[in-house]
Amino acid sequence: MAPLVGIVICNFNKKEYLIRCIESVLDSSYQNFSLYVVDNASTDGSAELVRELFGGKLTLIMNDENKGGTGGFNRGMREALRAGHRYILLLDNDVVIDKETIKHLIDVLEEDPSIGIVGSAIYKMDAPDQLQEVGAAIDWDEFKVVPFYQDVLQPKHLPYIVESDYVPACCALIRADAVRQIGLMDEKWFIHWDDIEWCYRFKQRGYRVVACSRAKVWHKTGAVLHTSTFPHYYLTRNKIRFFAKYAKQDNLMNLAKMIVDEWFKALYFGGLKGKRTVAQTIYMAYEDALNNVTGRAKEHRIFEMETVKVDLLEPVLRSTSKVIVIAESDANPTILMNYMARKGIEYVVRSVGDNGVGSQWMGAQDIRNDTVVLYFCKHVLDIPDNVSHVIVVDQFFNVMDLRKGRDAIRAVRNLRQQLFEGMAPLIYARLLHLRHVLSVQEEGNKDDAKIPIS
C-alpha cells in the first residue's frame, strides 16, 4: 500500500535552498510519505548533489528542459497519482517546512472532505517572524490577488482555517481524487498565476480552498532581488490571460483601462528612473496575452535590468534634516522609513485621518524651514485631488513635487487620459476576441480536461 502522501518538490538551479527544503521534509514528525524531486534541467549541479546526499531516500525525476513550475509539478504529480497516494503535497525548492506542517495539513483534509486544497501560513525566510501571507483572495474589480495577513509581524491570533480563493503552490496539500477529476495544472501558464488558475478551477467544481495557520513554512522568493524582467513578463501576461478568461464580460473595459494604466506608468516613470526594460517587457507581455501566446517566453521578451537607476527622491531631500511622512491608510511606509534611516534623515510618520490630508500637518509645531512634508501613497498618479503643496512619493519611489501646485500631476494625468481614449477601446475589442478564443479552446479541450496520468 502506498504511503498516504506523495511530496513533490520542483527545482531549477537553487541547489542550496533545495537541500535545506529536502532536509526539512525528512526531519518532519510525519513520515508516511514518498518524496519526489523534479529537476527542470538545472545547470548548477542540483541533481548530482541530491543523488550524492539523499540516495534512496527519494525519487529523482529529470526533465530534459526547463518546463516551468507547471511542467515540473505536473511531472511529479503524475508519478504520485500513479503510485496511488491519497494526498499530494507540492513544495517550492526555496521553502523550509516546520516539523508539524505535514501533519497539520493532513488533519485539515481528513476532517473535511469538502476541502480540495489546503495551504500553509507562509513566513519570510529572511524575516522569520513576519508573514508573507496566509491564503489570498482574488480582487475581480482591481484585477489582482490580495494576500491575507501580508507582512504581519509575530502574529498571535490567526484563525485556524482561512477561507481563500487561492493558496500558493509553494506549499499546498491537494486531494488526489480531486486532481483526477479536475486535471493537473495548465502548462500554458509555465510559471506565475498557474496555481491561482488551478485553485479557481477547484472552486468552480465545488471544492473549498483554504489555508491552515498552524502549518508553517518559511519562503525565500519574496526577498530575491531579480536582475532581469523575468517575473514582470509572466506575472503580466498570465494575469491578463486569467482575467480575460474568467472575469465578467461587462468588466473587460475596466481591464482594458488597467492595461493602459499599468503600461503608461511603467513607460513614463520607468523612463524617469532609467528602467526602460520593464516597460518593454510589460508591453510584450500584453501583446502576447492578447495574441494568446502561452508557455515559455519567446525571444526578446525578457531583458537584463539596468544597473544604473535614478533616485528621484534624493534631490528633493538633499538639504533636508527632517521629514514628516503623511501615509495613506493602505500604503505601508516601511520601505520609505528604511530609505530615510539609511540616509540619516530624521522623520515622523502620521496617517491620513478622517479630517482630510491638510489637517495632518497644518499648524504642527515641529515643522521647520528645513522640514519637508512627504505624502506617501500606493501610486503618485492616484492620489486624492485635495493633496497639494507637498512632495508625493509612492511605494515604487516615483516622485511628484507639488509644493508649487498641481500642474505637474495634471499634465501627466492628461497624457494618460489621451492614451485611455485612444487605446482602451482597441484593447477592449482584443480582450473580447481573446475571451472567445479561450472559450472555444476550452470547449474543444473538455475531453482532455482530465489530464492522463500515464
N, C-alpha and C positions, 0 to 999 in steps of 0.2 A: 504493500500500500504506500502511495506517495506521501511525503510529508505534507502537512496542512498548507504550507506557504511556499510559493516559489518567489524568490527575491531576484529582481533583475536590476543590475547596475549598468548604465550606459556610459561609456567612456570615450573621450577623444583628447589625447595629449594633455592629460593632467595627472601624471603618474603619482606625484607626491600626495595629492589630495585623494586619489583613488585608493592608495594603500591605507590611508587613515580611515576612509569610508569602510573598506573591507574589514579592517581590524575592529571597528566599532560594531559591525554586524556580527562578527564571530564572537565578540565579547558580550553579546546580548544575553539577558536572562532567559529569553525564549530561544529554544534550539531546534524546534521541529520544522526545519526549513531546508530547501535546496537553494544554493546560491549560483546564479548565472551572471557572468560578467561579459558584456558585449563590447568589443573594441571596434571602433569605427575607423580602422586603418590608421591608427596613431603612428606618428613618426618619432616619438620621444622614448621608445623602448618600454612603453607601458605593458604590453602583452608579455614580453620576456621577463619583466620584473615580477608580474603576477604569477607566472609559472614557477619562477625561482622561489618565491616566498610562500606560496599557498598550495602549490601542487594539487593533491587530490581533494582539497577542501572545497573546491568549487568547479564549475564547468566554465571554461573559457571559450567564447564564441567569437570568431574573427570575421568581420566584414571586409570585403576586398576593396571597398571605398567608403568614404565618409557619407553615410546615409542620413545624417542629421539625428536629432533626438527622436523623431518619429520612426525612422528606419531602424535605429538602434534598439529602441524599446520594443518595437514590433517583432524584431528578430528574437529577442529574448522571451517575449510573451508567447510566441508560437511554440517555443521549446517548453515553456511552463504549462501551456494548455495541453500539449501532447502528453506531458508527464502526469497530468491528472490532478494538479494541485487545486484545492478549493479556493484559495486566495492567491493573488499576485501582488507583491509589493514592489513598486517602482522607486528607484533611488537615483538621483544625480550623483555623479562621481565626486562632487565637491560638498557633500554633506557628511556630517558625523551624527549618528543617532544615539540617543540615550539608551541605557541598558534596558529600560522597561517599555520603550516605544513600541516595539512589535507587539508585545502583549496587550498594551492599551488599544492599539488599532484593531487587533483581532477581537477583543472584547466588544467593541462597538458593532462590528459586522455580525458577530454571533448573537448579540442581544436584539438586533432589529433587522429583519430581512428586507425592509423597505429601503435600506441604505445600500447604494451601489458602490460608492466611493467614499472613503474617509481619508482626509489629510491630517496634517500634524500642525502643532504650534512651531513655526519656523523662526528661530532666533538667528541673529547675525554672528557669524563666526568671529569677526573682529571686534564685536561688542557683545559678549556672551550673555549679558543680562538684558539686552534690548531686542524686542521682537522685530522681525521683518513683516510677519503677518500671521493671522490665524483664519484662513479661509478668505474669500473675497466675493463681492457682488459685481454683476455686470450693470453698468450705468448706460441704459439704452438711449438716454437723452444727450449725454455728453460723449457717448461713443468711447468708453474706456472701462477699465476694470478698477474697482475700488477695494483695496485690501482692508480687511478688518484688523483693528488693533495695531496698525502700522506704527512703528517706531516707539511703541510703549516701552518704557524703561521699568525693569523689575516688576512685572505685572503680578498682582496678588489675588485678584478676584475675577479671574476669567471664567466664563461659563464652561461647563464640561463639554458640551456639544455646541458648535456654531453652525447653524444652517447657512449654506453657501450656494452660490451659482457655480463656483469653481474652486478647486484646490490645486496647487502646483504639483506637477509630476515629479518634482524633486524629492517628494516623499508622499506617496499615496498608496493605500491598500485598496485593491479592487476585487470585487466578487467575480470569480472566473466564469460562472454561468451567465452573468450579465455581459461579459465580454463576448461570449459565444453568441449571445442574442443581438448585441448592438454592433459588434465588429471592433477591430483594432483601431488605432489612431489612423487618421487620413495622412498618408505620406506626402501628399501635395503640399502640406504646410512646411515640411522639412524641420523647422525649429521655430519656436515662439508662436503663441496662440493655438498651437496644436492641442495642448491639454485643455485649454479653455473651450475649444470647439468640441472636444471629446466629452467633457463634463456636460456641456449643453445637450449633446445627444443622449446622454444618460438621463437627464431630466426630462427630455422630450418623451422618453419611454416610461416615465413614471417613477424612476429611481430618485432617491434623495442623495444629495451631495453634501457632506458635512466635514467639519474639521474637529479634531479632538484635542483640547488644550493640554491634556495630560501626556500626550505623545510628543515629546520634544526632539527637535533636530536643530543642528547648527549649520548654516548655509553660507558659503563663501561668495557666491556670484554677485550679490548686491554691492560688494565692496571692490570688485575688479574694475580697474581703470582701462577702458577699451582704447586701443591705439588705432582702430580702424572703424569704418562706418558699418561694420557687420550687423550690430544689433539694430541700428536705425533702419536698415533695409528690411529685415524680416519682421520687425515689430510693426513697421508702417504698412508694408504690403499685406501682411496677413490680417491686420486689424481691418483694413478696408474690405478684404475678401469676406471676413466674418460678418460684418455688419451689412454689407451688400446682400448677403445671402439670408440673414436671419432677422434683421431689423424690420419693423413695419414699413410697408412701401411708402406711406404718407410721411415718413421721416427721412426719406432719402435726399430730399432737397437740403435738409439741415446737414446731412452727411457730406453733400457736395460743398456746402459752405465751409464745413470744418476742414475739408481737404485744401481749399483755397487759403483758409486762415493759417493752417499749420505750415503750408509751403511758403506763404508770404513771410511769416515770422522767421522761418529758417533762412530764407534768402536775404531778407533785409538786415536782421540783427546778426546773422552769421557773417555777412559781408563786413559789418562794422567791427566784428571781433576776429576777423581773419579765419573764419571756419566755413569756407565755401563748399568744402566737400560734403558736408552734412546735407546742405540744400540740394546738391547734385544727386546724392543717393536717395533722398526723400522723393525728389521728382521722378527718378527712375522707378522707385518702388510704387508710386501712384500709377505710373504708366503700366507697369507690369500687372498690378492688381486689376486695373480696368480692362486690360487685354487678356485677363485670365491666364497669365503666366505663373506657373507654380514650380514647386520643387526647389532644387539648389539654384542659387543666384547665377545668372549668366554673366558673361564678361562685362566690364565697365559699369558695374553696379556698386561695388564695394571698394572704397579707397582708403589709403592710409590717412589718418587725421593729420592736420597741420601741426607742426611742433611749435610754431610761433603763434601765440594767442594774445590778442589785445585786451588789456584790462580797462574796461570803460569806467570803472568806479574810482580807480586810483587818482585820476586828475582832479576829480571834484572833492576828494578828501585830502589832497596833498598838504594843505596848510591848516588842517583841522585837528584839534586836540580832543574834541568831544563830539559825540553823535547821539542824537535822540532818534530811536527807531520806533516808528508807528507801524505796527504789524497788523495786517488783516487777520481775521479770526481763522481763516482756512489756509494761511500761509505760515509755514514753520520757519522762524527766523534763525534757526541754529546755524545754518551754513553762513549766514551773514555775520553772526556773532563770532564764529570761528575766524572768519576773514579779518575782522577788526581786531581780534585778540592777537593774531599774527602780526598785524601792522602796529600794535601797541597803542591803539586808539581807545580812549575811554568811551563807554557807551551806556545808555539805559534803554530798556525796551518797554514800550507800552502797547496795549492792544486797542484797536479801533472799537469804540463803545457805541452804545445806542444813541448818544447825543451828537454823533457825527464826527467827522475827521478833525475839523479845526479845533474842537473842544479839547482834544487830547494834549495840545501844547500851548494854546492861546493863554497868555498871562503866566506861563510857567516861570518860576523863579530861577531855574537852572539854565536858561538859555543865555549864552554869552555871544560876543561878537565872533568868537572862533568856534561856535557850535553850529553844526549842520543837522537839519532835520531830514531823515530818510523815511520815505513811505515804502514799506516792504509788502509785496503782493505776489500773486502767482504769475501774472504777466503784466508788463507795463502798459500794453495797449488795452487792457480790460479793466482799468481802474474806474471808480465812480467819477461822475462829472464834477463833483464838488471838491475833488482833490486838486490843489494848485499851490503854487509858491513853495514847493518842496522839491527835493530830488527823489524821483521814483526809481526803485531798483526791485527786480524780481528774482525768483529762485534760479533763473538762468544767468543772473548777473547782467541782464540788459538794463540800461540806464536811460532815463529821460529827465533832463534838468528843466523843471517847471518853475524855477524861482522867479522868472520874469513873465510868467503867464503860461497859457496852454497852447500857444501857437504851434510849438514843435509837435505835440501829440496830435493836434488837429490835422496837420499836414500828412503825417504818416497814416492816420486813420482814413483820410480822404483817398489816399493812394490805395489802401486796402479795399475800400468800398468800390473803387473803379474796377478792381480785379473781381470782386464779388459779382458785380453786374455783368462783366464780360465773360467770366469763366464758369461761374456756378451753374448756369443753365446748361452749358455744354457738358459739364461733368455729370450733372443730374441725368441727362439723356444716356450717357455712357453707363452710369450705375444701373439704370433700368434695363439696359441691354445685358449687362453682366448678370444681373439678377435672373433674367430669362435664361441665359446660357447655363447658369448654375442649376436652375430648376430643371431644365431639360436633361442635364447630365445626371442629376440625382434620380430622376425617373428612369433613365436608362441603366443606372447602376444599382437599382433596388435588388436585383437578383444577386449582386455581388456585395451587398451590404455586410453580410456575414463573411468576413474575410476568411478564406480557408486557412486552417492551421497547419496543413501539411505542406 
